[in-house]
């Protein structure tokens, strides 16, 4: 899939991010991604600049895929991509991050003691953010349920919706 990057918007706009894509926005935009299972939404916010970025990552790192051309596909490369694009759009930081997703949708199929892809995605996202010096201030991860997220760029609030758990704000 193609990686998308959308820069500052001035009117209320919803930007949809699909699997292995990312977006950067400012103003009154909402960046949304639908149907997170084991995938993880990595959301980075610069409160002073009023800008944010979101990547819908599929895998923890490039070693798990033959096609490694798209940095938004992997947690390990999505974080540097988001930070680079935020800086290019005029958001120098400091940044905070939020995470959502990383569910174990098919836990009953895992061998006892096996680590699921959702957990691996969450840990890779946390490690990449820590390496970049970006603190994770909130997360809604794990479990056995899917999620959709709506990142309000203006204030950094994230609405997490789940058929199983309802809606919450992180």
C-alpha positions in Angstrom: 0.0 0.0 0.0 1.1 3.6 -0.5 2.1 5.7 2.4 0.1 8.9 2.6 1.1 12.1 4.3 -1.3 15.0 4.6 -0.1 18.3 5.9 -1.9 21.0 7.8 -5.6 21.4 7.3 -7.7 24.4 8.4 -11.3 23.1 8.3 -12.7 20.2 10.2 -11.7 17.2 8.2 -11.5 13.5 8.7 -8.5 11.8 7.3 -8.8 8.0 7.0 -5.6 5.9 7.4 -5.7 2.4 6.1 -3.4 -0.5 7.0 0.3 0.3 6.4 -0.5 4.0 5.8 0.1 7.2 7.8 -1.0 10.8 7.9 0.1 14.0 9.4 -2.4 16.9 10.0 -3.0 20.1 11.8 -5.9 22.4 12.7 -9.3 20.8 13.4 -8.6 17.6 11.5 -9.4 14.1 12.9 -7.2 11.3 11.8 -9.0 8.0 11.9 -8.2 4.3 11.4 -10.8 1.6 11.4 -10.6 -2.0 12.3 -7.4 -2.5 14.4 -7.0 -6.1 15.4 -3.5 -7.1 16.0 -2.3 -4.0 14.2 -1.4 -1.0 16.2 -2.2 2.7 15.7 0.8 4.8 16.7 -0.3 8.4 17.4 2.1 11.2 18.0 1.0 14.7 19.1 2.8 18.1 19.2 0.5 20.2 21.5 2.4 23.5 20.9 2.2 23.2 17.1 -1.3 21.8 17.1 -0.3 18.9 14.8 -0.4 15.1 15.1 0.4 12.0 13.1 -0.9 8.5 13.0 0.4 5.3 11.5 -1.5 2.0 11.2 1.2 -0.5 11.6 0.9 -4.1 10.5 4.1 -5.7 11.8 6.7 -5.1 14.4 9.7 -4.9 12.0 11.0 -5.5 8.5 12.3 -9.0 9.2 8.7 -10.3 9.1 8.0 -9.3 5.5 9.5 -9.7 2.1 8.2 -6.3 1.0 10.0 -3.8 3.2 9.6 -0.7 1.0 6.8 0.9 3.0 8.0 2.3 6.4 4.5 2.9 7.7 4.0 -0.9 7.6 6.4 -1.6 10.6 6.5 -0.2 14.1 10.2 0.0 14.0 10.2 2.3 10.9 6.9 4.1 11.4 8.0 6.1 14.4 11.0 7.7 12.6 8.7 8.3 9.6 6.0 10.1 11.8 8.6 12.3 13.5 10.3 13.2 10.2 7.0 14.2 8.6 5.8 16.1 11.7 9.1 18.1 11.7 8.8 18.8 7.9 5.2 20.0 8.5 6.4 22.5 11.1 5.9 20.6 14.4 9.3 20.4 16.1 8.2 18.8 19.3 8.1 18.0 22.1 6.0 15.1 21.3 3.8 12.7 23.2 2.4 9.4 22.0 -0.6 7.2 22.4 -1.1 3.6 21.3 -4.2 1.6 20.4 -4.7 -1.9 19.1 -2.5 -4.9 19.5 -5.3 -7.3 20.3 -5.0 -11.1 20.3 -7.8 -11.8 18.0 -7.2 -15.6 17.9 -5.6 -16.3 21.2 -7.1 -19.8 21.3 -5.0 -20.7 18.3 -1.7 -19.8 20.0 0.5 -22.5 21.6 0.7 -22.2 25.4 3.2 -19.5 26.2 3.3 -18.2 22.6 3.5 -14.5 22.0 0.9 -13.1 19.7 1.4 -10.6 16.9 -0.6 -7.9 18.7 1.8 -8.0 21.7 4.8 -8.0 19.4 3.4 -4.9 17.6 2.8 -3.1 20.9 6.2 -3.9 22.3 7.9 -2.8 19.0 6.0 0.5 19.0 6.9 1.2 22.6 10.6 0.4 21.9 10.7 2.6 18.8 9.0 5.5 20.7 11.4 5.1 23.7 14.4 5.1 21.3 13.1 8.3 19.8 12.6 9.9 23.3 8.8 10.1 22.9 6.8 9.2 26.0 3.7 7.1 25.7 1.1 9.0 27.8 -1.9 6.7 27.2 -2.7 3.4 25.6 -5.6 1.1 24.9 -3.9 -2.1 23.8 -4.2 -5.9 24.1 -7.3 -7.8 24.9 -9.3 -9.9 22.4 -11.3 -7.1 20.7 -10.9 -4.9 17.7 -10.8 -1.1 17.8 -11.2 1.9 15.7 -9.5 5.2 16.7 -10.2 8.9 16.0 -7.4 11.2 16.9 -8.5 14.8 17.4 -5.5 16.8 16.2 -6.3 20.1 18.0 -6.2 18.6 21.5 -4.6 15.2 21.0 -7.6 13.3 22.4 -8.2 9.8 21.0 -11.6 8.3 20.9 -11.3 4.5 20.9 -14.4 2.6 19.7 -15.0 -1.1 20.1 -18.1 -3.2 19.4 -17.2 -5.3 22.4 -16.1 -2.5 24.8 -18.0 0.6 23.6 -16.2 4.0 23.4 -13.6 5.6 25.6 -11.2 8.5 25.4 -7.5 8.2 26.0 
